[in-house]
């Protein structure tokens, strides 16, 4: 199941650096996850300081 980044994202980029699929990019004010690339590994959620990435 793909992850989605919530509105509490502080745009720090920790998740993008950790994603093995390169599915995360900087969006408008927060990072976004490409659901077609996300494999649901949860690596992004493990490094986010505010818990923004969550399973959809």
N, C-alpha and C positions, 0 to 999 in steps of 0.2 A: 504494500500500500504506500502510495506517495505521501510525502510530507508537504506541509504548507507553512509559510512563515506568517505569524500573526502580526497584528498592528502594534504590538509592544516591541517590535524590532527597533534596536537603537542604531542600526546600520554600521556596526563595527567591522563586519566582514569575517569574523572568526569562522562562521559556518561555511562560507565560500572556500576558504583556505583548507578546510577539513574534508570537503566533499570529494570522494574518489571518482565520481562520475562527472565532475565539473557541471553539475546541474543547477548551481546557484550563481546568480548574477545580481549586480546592483540595479535596483529598480528606482522608482520615483520616491525617495525618502526612506525606503527599506529594501532589503534584499528579497529576491523572489526565486522560487524553485520551479524549474521546468519539469512538469509532471511526466513528460515523455522520457526524460533522462533519469529521473529519480528511481532508485531501486528499493527505497524504504529501509536503508541500512541503519539510519538513526545517528550516524556520525555527527551530523550537524547539530542535532538536539543535545548531544553530549558535551559540546563545547560552547554552546550559547550561554552567555552570562545572564540572560533574562528569560530563557525558556521559550523563545519565540517559535522555533520550529516544532510542529506537532503533526501527528498523523491525521490525514483527512478523514 
